[in-house]
Amino acid sequence: MQINKLKGKELDQLFNSVLSLKDLDECYRFFDDLCTVNEIQSLAQRLEVARMLREGKTYHKIETETGASTATISRVKRCLNYGNDAYEMALERIKEDSPAEQE
């Protein structure tokens, strides 16, 4: 795991701020103030790429549907294969929290 290279007072503050958010509306408000629209969309795109890779979609289909570059898709795939399993953890949790979307 490569988590230790990230640790620091400022990042602890950021992550604790995210953990303090109570609902989707607060998340939208916080990230709208914190990030540019492009930064938020890039993060969302990476999560969607991870979801599609997990489902076995091809690079071409992912690139077409998300607009992600092959470099981004490769980076996400590397994290899925050799990372901290955080994409997997998050995707499983949101899947469990959204039973209507599973149908």
N, C-alpha and C positions, 0 to 999 in steps of 0.2 A: 504494500500500500504506500501511496505517495502523499498521504494526508499531512504528514509533518512539515513538508516544505511550504504548506499554506498557512500554518498556524501563526497567529499574531494578534495583538490587541485590537487593531482596526477591523480585522476579519471576524474576530469574536463579536465585536460590536455589531457588525453587519448581520452575521448569522443569528445572533440573539434578537436583533430587530425583526428579521424575517420570522423567527419562531414566535414572536410576540403578536403577530398579526392574527386577528380573530376570524376573518372570513374572506371570501373572494373579493368583496368590495374593497376591503382594506388592502388586499394585495394589489389590486388594480391601482389604487391611489398611491400606495407606497412606491411601486415600481415605475409609475408614471412620473413621479418626482425624482426618483433615483436614476433612471436610465433614459436613454433616447429610445424612440420608437423602434429604430433599427436594432438596438441592443436587445430589447425585449423580444422582438420578432426572431432574432438569431437564436436566443435561448429556447424559445418555443419550438423553432424549427428543428433544433438538435434533439429535443425530446421526441418530436414526431418521427424523426429519422430513426431514433432508437426503437420506437414502437414498431415501425414498419420493418426494420431489420429483424427484430424478434419474431415477427410474423413470417419471415422468410421472403420478403419482397426483394426484387432485383434492384440493383443500383439504378438501372434505367427507369424503372417505375417510380422509385423514390425521388430521383432527380426530377422527373416529369411532374409528379404530384406536389412536391414540396418546394421545388426551385433550388434545393441544396446542391452545392457543387460536389463533384466526386471526391474532392479533398475533404470536405466536411463529412460526407458519408463515411469515408475511410477512417477519419479521426473518431467518429462516434463508434464505428465497428470495433476499432482498436480498444476503446474504453469498455465496450460490452465484453470483449474477449479477455482483456488483460487489466481492466481497471478495478475499481473498488466495489463493483456490483451495485452502485448507487442508482444507475438507470433502472436496472432490474427491480430493485427495492421500490423505487418511486412508482414505476409503472404498475407493479403488482398492487400497491396500496391504492392508487387511483382507480384501478380496475375493481378492487373490492369495494370502494366507496361509491362506485357508479354502476349499480346492477342494471339500470335501465339501458345503459349504453352497451351492455354485453349481449343483448338480445339481437 
